[in-house]
Amino acid sequence: MVEYALALIIREFNSKSFSNYWEWVLVKHVNRGWELPGGKLAKGESPRQCIIREVREETGIRAEILSGPISIDNGVVFLMKPSDSNSSFSSKSDPMISEVKWHNTPPENLAWGAHELETILDSFQLK
């Protein structure tokens, strides 16, 4: 049973980095550190509905699903891109998120190891 959904929100980056020519959105949770946007499914909610809602709440942007989901542990990850390239981040609707930012290398204070992030990037063939 799927308990949570995460989003790997990507955009092209102008030079080769940890994830080739891609950068991705991470949110900084006040207790856990940097992590992919996402969360637990609400009662009666599908993983797709959950990730659209969670991305909006945690980042303030609208994003569309490109592929997925892929399964990890008790959850799933969707590959997404911003629906509007001019949208700006805002986590005002989620008090547990202190910052939202594009990354092209794993930051310090990553909520889980860089290996897990690398595995997700590999699963979507972004490495």
Secondary structure by P-SEA (a helix, b strand, c coil): cccccccbbbbbbccccccccbbbbbbbbcccccccccccccccccaaaaaaaaaaaaccbbbbbcccccccccbbbbbbccccccbbbbccccccccbbbbbccccccccccaaaaaaaaaaaccc
